[in-house]
Amino acid sequence: MAFRGSRALLQNFNLRPSFELALRSSCLQLVLARWGLETAALMGVKGEQTSNDDERKVRAVEAITRAMYESGLDDHATTAEKTMLEKPYRCWEYEDYTYGDHWEAFGVLQWLLGRQHKVPPYHSNFDRARLFQSTGIMPADPSTVEKFVDPFMAPQTHQSLDMKQLQREIDVAEAWLWRARAQVLLGLRADLDKAERQGSAAPTGDETPAEALLRAKHIPHSLRKMAREMPKTIPIAARQARDRGLVDALEGGDFAILVEMKENTGSGSSGTNTTTVPYANLDSNHQDAIRKIAESRFLAFAWAVGKAKEWDADAVSELVSINPISSVWTS
C-alpha cells in the first residue's frame, strides 16, 4: 500500500529571481540553436550538402560561441554547455545531441517568466519556433541576449506568477514523471526480480542490463524496489491523480492519452479524429517521448524552486519529487 499524505506536506516554494531564470533560459537558447545546426547536419548527411552550406553553418556556429562570451553568458552556462558550444562544427558526440531533450525545460522557464501562456499537456510539446521568438534573442547577436535579460535585472522587477498555479504545475509534472517512471519499472519487473535474487552473486561493480537501462532512463534507485507492485499501484495512482485534477481523464484505469487517428473518408481523401488510449497501451517510442517531456519539465521546475542546486539532469534524475511527497500520493 502506497503512503498517502495530506496537502500540509506540500511546501511553499521559493522561486529563483527572474534574472536567474532569464540567464538560464538564454544559455539554453544558445545551446539549442547550436543543437539545431548540428542535428540538421547529422540528418543531412544522407542528402545533398554543398561547400557553401558548410561554410555558412561554420560561421553561424562560431557566431553563437562568440555570443556566449560577448554577452557574459559564459559565467552562467554549465561546463557541459560551454564545452558543447566550443566544439568545432560537426564534432558533437552522442551525449551532446541528447541536449535536445531540454526543449521542454526551456519552455517551462519561458512560462515562469511570463513569455508562454500555458504549459502544454504532457503528450504534446511546446512550440519550438514560438519559444525562440518569445525571447527576441538572435543567437548570433549578443546584444539581443542583453535586451532580453536586462529588464529582469531591474530591482523593481517582481514576479507576477501565481504561486498556486506554480504549485499546480509542479504537481502535474510530478504526476506525469511518476507515471513515466512506473512504465519503465513495469517493463523490467522480471529482470529486476532476477537481479535481486542473484544479489551478491554478481561480480562487484558489474551492472546488469536491467540496471543499465534504469540508469539510462533516469529511474531513481529508491523507486526500483516498487517494480513488483506496479500493476496494482498504477491504477491507484491514476485515480488519485484524476481526483486531484492532475490528469484530465482516465482510460482503462490508467492516465488517458489523447491521440490522433487517421480515417479514410471514402472519397479518396483522409481525415483525422481523436481518441484516448491508456498510457500503458502506447508503443515504446511514444512512452519514451512522454517520459522525456516529463523529465525535462521536472528538471526546470526543480531547478527554478531551488530543489536542484545545479542545472544537472543526471543529478535531478535521482529526485523522486519536488514536494516532500510526490503529488500522486497526497490528498
ZIFENCOR-V709844 format. One record per residue. N is the residue number from 1. RES is the residue in three letters. PHI is phi in whole degrees, 0 to 359 (NA if undefined). OMEGA is omega in degrees with one decimal (999 if undefined). BURIAL is b if it has 9 or more other ideal C-beta (glycine too) atoms within 8 Angstrom, else e. Layout:
# ZIFENCOR-V709844
N,RES,PHI,OMEGA,BURIAL + N,RES,PHI,OMEGA,BURIAL
This chain:
# ZIFENCOR-V709844
1,MET,NA,179.6,e + 2,ALA,285,177.9,e + 3,PHE,287,176.4,e + 4,ARG,243,179.2,e + 5,GLY,244,178.8,b + 6,SER,265,178.8,e + 7,ARG,299,178.5,e + 8,ALA,296,-179.8,e + 9,LEU,278,174.3,b + 10,LEU,282,-171.8,b + 11,GLN,249,172.2,e + 12,ASN,274,-174.2,e + 13,PHE,271,174.5,b + 14,ASN,252,-177.9,e + 15,LEU,288,177.1,b + 16,ARG,301,177.6,b + 17,PRO,303,-177.5,e + 18,SER,303,-176.8,b + 19,PHE,293,176.8,b + 20,GLU,292,177.2,e + 21,LEU,297,-178.8,b + 22,ALA,293,178.9,b + 23,LEU,293,178.5,b + 24,ARG,295,177.9,b + 25,SER,298,-179.6,b + 26,SER,295,176.7,b + 27,CYS,300,179.1,b + 28,LEU,299,-177.1,b + 29,GLN,296,178.3,b + 30,LEU,295,-179.1,b + 31,VAL,293,179.9,b + 32,LEU,290,173.6,b + 33,ALA,297,176.7,b + 34,ARG,295,178.3,b + 35,TRP,302,179.3,b + 36,GLY,298,178.9,e + 37,LEU,294,-178.4,b + 38,GLU,292,179.7,b + 39,THR,293,177.3,b + 40,ALA,298,179.2,b + 41,ALA,294,-179.7,b + 42,LEU,296,-179.7,e + 43,MET,287,-177.1,e + 44,GLY,277,-179.9,e + 45,VAL,301,-178.7,e + 46,LYS,278,-179.0,e + 47,GLY,260,-179.1,e + 48,GLU,268,178.3,e + 49,GLN,236,177.2,e + 50,THR,249,178.9,e + 51,SER,296,178.7,e + 52,ASN,295,177.3,e + 53,ASP,300,-178.2,e + 54,ASP,296,-179.5,b + 55,GLU,297,179.9,e + 56,ARG,295,-178.1,e + 57,LYS,287,175.2,b + 58,VAL,298,178.6,b + 59,ARG,296,178.9,e + 60,ALA,295,178.9,b + 61,VAL,297,179.9,b + 62,GLU,296,179.6,e + 63,ALA,293,178.0,b + 64,ILE,296,179.4,b + 65,THR,296,177.6,b + 66,ARG,299,-179.0,b + 67,ALA,299,178.6,b + 68,MET,299,-177.2,b + 69,TYR,283,-176.5,b + 70,GLU,290,178.1,e + 71,SER,271,-178.8,b + 72,GLY,84,-179.2,e + 73,LEU,290,178.8,b + 74,ASP,297,176.8,e + 75,ASP,283,-175.3,e + 76,HIS,240,177.2,b + 77,ALA,284,175.8,b + 78,THR,285,177.3,b + 79,THR,301,179.9,e + 80,ALA,296,-179.8,e + 81,GLU,296,179.1,b + 82,LYS,296,179.1,b + 83,THR,298,179.6,e + 84,MET,297,-177.9,b + 85,LEU,290,-178.1,b + 86,GLU,277,179.7,e + 87,LYS,291,176.5,e + 88,PRO,297,178.7,e + 89,TYR,304,179.7,b + 90,ARG,67,177.1,e + 91,CYS,243,178.3,e + 92,TRP,288,176.1,e + 93,GLU,252,-174.8,e + 94,TYR,306,-177.2,e + 95,GLU,299,179.1,e + 96,ASP,294,-179.0,b + 97,TYR,294,-179.6,b + 98,THR,293,177.6,e + 99,TYR,294,174.3,b + 100,GLY,298,176.0,b + 101,ASP,292,-177.4,b + 102,HIS,278,179.1,b + 103,TRP,303,-177.4,b + 104,GLU,289,174.7,b + 105,ALA,295,176.2,b + 106,PHE,301,178.5,b + 107,GLY,296,179.0,b + 108,VAL,297,178.5,b + 109,LEU,299,177.9,b + 110,GLN,294,176.5,b + 111,TRP,294,179.0,b + 112,LEU,297,179.5,b + 113,LEU,273,179.1,b + 114,GLY,83,-178.5,e + 115,ARG,267,174.2,e + 116,GLN,233,-174.1,b + 117,HIS,285,-177.7,e + 118,LYS,205,172.7,e + 119,VAL,268,-176.9,b + 120,PRO,296,173.0,e + 121,PRO,304,-173.8,e + 122,TYR,281,172.0,b + 123,HIS,259,177.6,e + 124,SER,217,-174.5,e + 125,ASN,254,165.3,b + 126,PHE,298,174.6,b + 127,ASP,285,-172.9,e + 128,ARG,294,179.5,e + 129,ALA,297,179.7,e + 130,ARG,293,177.3,b + 131,LEU,299,179.6,b + 132,PHE,295,-177.9,b + 133,GLN,292,-173.5,e + 134,SER,292,-179.9,b + 135,THR,269,-174.3,b + 136,GLY,77,-178.9,e + 137,ILE,282,169.0,b + 138,MET,258,-170.7,e + 139,PRO,309,-178.9,b + 140,ALA,269,-176.6,e + 141,ASP,240,-177.0,b + 142,PRO,302,-177.2,b + 143,SER,295,179.8,e + 144,THR,287,174.5,b + 145,VAL,295,179.5,b + 146,GLU,297,179.8,b + 147,LYS,297,178.6,e + 148,PHE,285,-173.2,b + 149,VAL,281,-171.7,b + 150,ASP,307,-179.8,e + 151,PRO,299,-179.7,e + 152,PHE,277,179.8,b + 153,MET,277,-175.2,e + 154,ALA,299,-179.2,e + 155,PRO,303,-176.9,e + 156,GLN,276,179.3,e + 157,THR,289,178.5,b + 158,HIS,239,178.4,e + 159,GLN,284,-178.4,e + 160,SER,261,-177.1,e + 161,LEU,292,176.6,b + 162,ASP,287,-177.3,e + 163,MET,295,176.3,e + 164,LYS,292,177.0,e + 165,GLN,292,175.9,e + 166,LEU,299,178.8,b + 167,GLN,302,-179.1,b + 168,ARG,297,-177.8,e + 169,GLU,294,175.9,b + 170,ILE,294,178.1,b + 171,ASP,299,179.4,b + 172,VAL,296,179.4,b + 173,ALA,299,178.8,b + 174,GLU,298,-177.9,b + 175,ALA,298,-178.6,b + 176,TRP,289,177.3,b + 177,LEU,293,177.6,b + 178,TRP,301,-178.1,b + 179,ARG,294,179.6,b + 180,ALA,296,178.9,b + 181,ARG,293,179.4,b + 182,ALA,299,-179.5,b + 183,GLN,293,177.4,b + 184,VAL,296,179.3,b + 185,LEU,297,-180.0,b + 186,LEU,300,-178.5,b + 187,GLY,284,-176.1,e + 188,LEU,244,-176.3,b + 189,ARG,303,-176.3,b + 190,ALA,297,-179.3,e + 191,ASP,294,179.8,b + 192,LEU,290,176.5,b + 193,ASP,298,179.6,b + 194,LYS,295,179.5,b + 195,ALA,296,-180.0,b + 196,GLU,291,179.2,e + 197,ARG,294,179.8,e + 198,GLN,292,176.6,e + 199,GLY,50,-175.7,e + 200,SER,285,179.9,e + 201,ALA,292,178.8,e + 202,ALA,286,179.0,b + 203,PRO,304,-180.0,e + 204,THR,302,177.5,e + 205,GLY,89,178.5,e + 206,ASP,284,-179.4,e + 207,GLU,243,179.0,e + 208,THR,288,176.7,b + 209,PRO,304,179.5,e + 210,ALA,295,179.7,b + 211,GLU,295,178.8,b + 212,ALA,296,179.7,b + 213,LEU,292,178.3,b + 214,LEU,298,178.2,b + 215,ARG,293,-179.3,b + 216,ALA,295,-178.2,e + 217,LYS,260,170.3,b + 218,HIS,58,176.7,b + 219,ILE,265,-179.6,b + 220,PRO,303,-178.8,b + 221,HIS,301,-176.6,e + 222,SER,293,-178.9,e + 223,LEU,267,-169.3,b + 224,ARG,292,179.5,b + 225,LYS,286,179.9,e + 226,MET,274,-173.3,b + 227,ALA,303,-175.9,b + 228,ARG,298,-176.4,e + 229,GLU,267,-173.1,e + 230,MET,302,179.5,b + 231,PRO,302,178.7,e + 232,LYS,273,-173.2,e + 233,THR,284,-176.1,b + 234,ILE,301,178.7,b + 235,PRO,298,179.2,b + 236,ILE,294,179.8,b + 237,ALA,296,-179.9,b + 238,ALA,297,178.5,b + 239,ARG,297,178.9,b + 240,GLN,297,179.4,b + 241,ALA,296,178.2,b + 242,ARG,294,-178.1,b + 243,ASP,297,179.3,e + 244,ARG,270,178.7,b + 245,GLY,78,-179.3,e + 246,LEU,276,171.7,b + 247,VAL,232,-175.9,b + 248,ASP,288,-175.4,e + 249,ALA,199,174.8,e + 250,LEU,247,174.9,b + 251,GLU,220,-179.5,b + 252,GLY,62,-180.0,e + 253,GLY,72,-176.7,e + 254,ASP,223,174.8,b + 255,PHE,303,-179.9,b + 256,ALA,274,179.0,b + 257,ILE,246,178.3,b + 258,LEU,279,179.9,b + 259,VAL,231,176.9,b + 260,GLU,265,179.0,e + 261,MET,243,176.3,e + 262,LYS,278,-178.7,e + 263,GLU,234,174.8,e + 264,ASN,272,-176.1,e + 265,THR,280,179.5,e + 266,GLY,88,-179.3,e + 267,SER,248,179.0,e + 268,GLY,89,178.4,e + 269,SER,242,-178.8,e + 270,SER,235,177.6,e + 271,GLY,233,179.3,e + 272,THR,234,175.7,e + 273,ASN,224,-179.7,e + 274,THR,245,175.9,e + 275,THR,211,177.8,e + 276,THR,246,177.4,b + 277,VAL,227,176.0,b + 278,PRO,294,178.9,b + 279,TYR,308,-175.3,b + 280,ALA,296,-178.0,b + 281,ASN,274,176.3,e + 282,LEU,292,174.6,b + 283,ASP,286,-172.8,e + 284,SER,298,179.2,e + 285,ASN,295,179.4,e + 286,HIS,289,175.6,b + 287,GLN,296,178.0,b + 288,ASP,295,-179.7,b + 289,ALA,297,179.2,e + 290,ILE,291,178.0,b + 291,ARG,299,-179.5,b + 292,LYS,292,175.4,b + 293,ILE,299,-178.2,b + 294,ALA,296,179.9,b + 295,GLU,298,-176.6,b + 296,SER,294,179.1,b + 297,ARG,293,178.3,b + 298,PHE,299,177.3,b + 299,LEU,303,-178.1,b + 300,ALA,296,179.5,b + 301,PHE,294,-179.1,b + 302,ALA,298,178.8,b + 303,TRP,290,-174.8,b + 304,ALA,297,-179.5,b + 305,VAL,258,174.6,b + 306,GLY,82,176.0,b + 307,LYS,293,172.8,e + 308,ALA,254,-177.6,b + 309,LYS,286,-178.5,e + 310,GLU,240,175.4,e + 311,TRP,277,-173.8,e + 312,ASP,216,-176.3,e + 313,ALA,297,-179.4,b + 314,ASP,294,179.8,e + 315,ALA,293,-179.2,e + 316,VAL,293,-179.5,b + 317,SER,297,177.5,b + 318,GLU,273,176.5,e + 319,LEU,281,175.6,b + 320,VAL,278,-177.7,e + 321,SER,201,173.4,b + 322,ILE,267,170.8,b + 323,ASN,292,176.1,b + 324,PRO,304,174.8,e + 325,ILE,228,-178.2,b + 326,SER,306,-174.6,b + 327,SER,299,179.6,b + 328,VAL,288,-178.1,b + 329,TRP,245,174.0,b + 330,THR,243,-177.5,b + 331,SER,231,999,e
